[in-house]
Each structure stands twice: as C-alpha cells, then as structure tokens.
Amino acid sequence: MAAVVKVKGIALDLGGATFVVPPLSLGALEQLQESLSSFSGDVTDKAQVATAIDAAHAALRRNYPAMTREEVAEAIGLDNMVDVMEAVMDVSGLKRKQLEAAEGAGPGEG
C-alpha cells in the first residue's frame, strides 16, 4: 500500500507489503491504556489478541487512514505480532532510532 508516511515509525512486512508502523498517538493510548497495561501477548486469550489488533490498527491509521481493522487483523500473525506490538509501543522512538542507525534511515522517515 503506497502512501505518504506522515508519522515516523518502524517499517514492517505485513501480509506481503511494507508498512511504516508508528507509535500510538496519545489519544489512542488513552483509549487503549487499560487493555495495554495488562497485555502479555498471550495468543490463547481472545482479549489479548483483540488488544494487539486494536493497537496496531490505531497506530497504522496514522499513516494509512483508509486501512480497516479487518485488514490489520489479516496482516498480523503469530510470526509478527511481537514485532508489531514493539513498533506500536515504541513511545520513545528508541527501537526506531536503533533501526535507522543500523540501516541508514529509510522508510521510517517522515
């Protein structure tokens, strides 16, 4: 999905396409704070899976406003859920900055 990246983030392959996953906005964090505070990544817990999808959708909408929750749910799997959540929760930009330094900037730039 080609789009102008408005918010810096971490470039991840989701469903065969590369997306720049920014950290959550403060508004989204406020909405999801309770479920995120108890997030452990337990894929056998329906609420945990829903939290991962909701958080990723909220973050991705910052760069891809037309992306639906269903598209996000299909793009995230057991193989990339941890990477997606790390990108979504990269509040300080520490992980992004480490990746940019290692790769020499790139898709995560705004």
C-alpha positions as CSV (number, residue, x, y, z in Angstrom):
1,M,0.0,0.0,0.0
2,A,1.8,3.1,-1.2
3,A,1.1,6.2,0.8
4,V,2.9,9.3,2.1
5,V,4.2,8.5,5.5
6,K,3.2,11.2,7.9
7,V,4.5,9.8,11.1
8,K,7.9,8.2,11.5
9,G,7.8,4.6,12.6
10,I,9.2,1.1,12.0
11,A,9.0,-0.4,8.6
12,L,7.5,-3.9,8.8
13,D,6.4,-6.5,6.3
14,L,2.7,-7.1,7.0
15,G,0.9,-9.5,4.7
16,G,3.4,-9.2,1.9
17,A,3.6,-5.4,1.9
18,T,5.8,-3.0,3.8
19,F,4.1,-0.6,6.1
20,V,5.6,2.1,8.4
21,V,4.1,1.4,11.9
22,P,4.3,4.5,14.0
23,P,3.8,4.5,17.8
24,L,0.3,5.1,19.1
25,S,-1.0,8.6,19.4
26,L,-1.7,9.8,22.9
27,G,-5.4,9.7,22.1
28,A,-5.2,6.1,21.1
29,L,-3.1,5.3,24.1
30,E,-5.7,6.9,26.4
31,Q,-8.4,4.8,24.8
32,L,-6.4,1.5,25.0
33,Q,-4.5,2.2,28.2
34,E,-6.4,-0.3,30.3
35,S,-6.1,-3.2,27.9
36,L,-2.5,-2.4,27.0
37,S,-1.5,-2.3,30.7
38,S,-2.5,-5.9,31.1
39,F,-1.1,-7.0,27.6
40,S,1.1,-10.1,27.9
41,G,1.0,-11.4,24.4
42,D,-1.0,-14.5,25.3
43,V,-2.3,-15.6,21.9
44,T,-4.7,-18.0,23.6
45,D,-6.6,-15.2,25.2
46,K,-9.2,-13.5,22.9
47,A,-8.9,-10.2,24.7
48,Q,-5.1,-10.2,24.3
49,V,-5.5,-10.8,20.5
50,A,-8.1,-8.1,20.3
51,T,-5.8,-5.7,22.0
52,A,-2.9,-6.4,19.6
53,I,-5.3,-5.9,16.6
54,D,-6.8,-2.7,18.1
55,A,-3.5,-1.2,19.0
56,A,-1.9,-2.0,15.6
57,H,-5.0,-0.6,13.8
58,A,-4.9,2.6,15.8
59,A,-1.2,3.1,15.1
60,L,-1.4,2.2,11.4
61,R,-4.3,4.5,10.8
62,R,-1.9,7.4,11.5
63,N,-0.1,6.7,8.2
64,Y,-2.9,4.7,6.4
65,P,-6.2,6.3,7.3
66,A,-8.2,4.0,5.0
67,M,-6.9,0.8,6.5
68,T,-9.6,-1.3,8.1
69,R,-9.4,-3.3,11.3
70,E,-10.1,-6.4,9.3
71,E,-7.1,-5.7,7.0
72,V,-4.9,-5.3,10.1
73,A,-6.2,-8.5,11.7
74,E,-5.4,-10.4,8.5
75,A,-1.9,-8.9,8.2
76,I,-0.8,-9.7,11.8
77,G,0.1,-13.3,12.6
78,L,1.8,-15.3,15.2
79,D,5.0,-14.7,13.3
80,N,5.0,-10.9,13.5
81,M,2.7,-10.0,16.5
82,V,5.6,-9.2,18.8
83,D,7.4,-7.0,16.2
84,V,4.1,-5.2,15.5
85,M,3.5,-4.5,19.2
86,E,7.1,-3.4,19.8
87,A,6.6,-0.9,16.9
88,V,3.3,0.3,18.3
89,M,4.7,0.8,21.7
90,D,7.9,2.4,20.6
91,V,7.0,5.5,22.5
92,S,10.5,6.9,22.9
93,G,11.5,6.0,19.4
94,L,14.4,4.0,20.8
95,K,13.8,0.9,18.6
96,R,13.2,3.1,15.5
97,K,16.3,5.1,16.1
98,Q,18.4,1.9,16.5
99,L,17.0,0.6,13.3
100,E,17.6,3.8,11.4
101,A,21.2,3.9,12.7
102,A,21.8,0.3,11.6
103,E,20.1,0.7,8.2
104,G,20.9,4.4,7.4
105,A,17.4,5.9,7.7
106,G,14.9,4.9,5.1
107,P,11.2,4.0,5.0
108,G,10.6,5.0,8.6
109,E,11.3,8.7,7.8
110,G,8.6,11.2,7.5
